[in-house]
């Protein structure tokens, strides 16, 4: 019973993510539900009895009294189970505060692994790339597949990936663990507004906390988006200042340089859904196309020989296939599905989105009293 319900919950979670991607593609409000509790009960009961075997003539003329020659016991089992679960809405300020805020750079570090290609992770979390020249002129590349300049963004992203773009932890000295004074609140980032992520040379740093206050000293790890020094290091130095490298300290003095600065705008979980909605819209527009991410130098080959091997997300509309990774019906009765095969990076993308959502399910984000109780 438990194993069967675990499968149902897995599909529930996948479908919940997919339906919100479809809502984003249609510019409809997103809405998230969660199941905070599940109660199940089961029982097994047995009915016992004795069954007589009859032979001979009625009336006991043969085979003993009343014609009964023997008795055989019987055991009849019966089974029963039931489940009830509560379904709560996450449309509240506690959940939305993190959902609309910029994804912390330390969180992006979690997705730097051999299993997740860097082009997938950076395509999800980077909203734009801006190259700011020393004379003040800048060029901005928007990560939106519905815009005609999207190929220019991909070209710039892959150039940075070839340079060794990554997320690295910077070893810093003790930081003050400040506490807000009475009557003051934390300076949270503006909701729904992805903020530029910049440090000396355009990288690194952590968001402001509570201003100039004093508190207990403790070590706090800091992260920044940077470039590993590799065989392309000389090309990087020709274009950008040395602060772009991971070995450069976040607290290094800002020296005016004749080289360019690189500014990456990091998304919030909300704008990640908006981006995936754009990816779906691109597949359903008048001239449809699928967003693909060709393998970079560090990408391990996967799904070799499959169609759409390097597609970021495949969503089919009103597909009659019975084999689906996820399948939902929209408010307009159209059925959208992710195929079980030839789906590229789709399962990986939904896994990353699931983890980003889970990081926003902090205490208080799931109401104690469920909004809907289903039995």
Protein Blocks (a to p, Z undefined) as FASTA:
>chain_A
ZZmmmmmmmmmmmmmmmmmmmmmmnopacdddddfbccdddddddddddddddehjehhl
ggpahhiabdcdddddddddddddddddfbbfklmmmmmpccdfklmmmmgcfklcfklm
mmmmmmbdcdddfkopacdddddfkbmklmmmmmmmmmmmmnopacdddddddddddddd
ehiacddddehiacddddehiigjiddfebpadddddddddddddddddfklmmmmmmmc
fklpmklcfklccdddfbdcdddddddfklmmmmmmmmmmmmmmmbdcdddddddfklcc
ehehiahklgfbdcdehiabfbdfbdcddfkopacdddfbhnljmmmmmmmmmmmmmmmm
cghjacfbdfbdcZZ
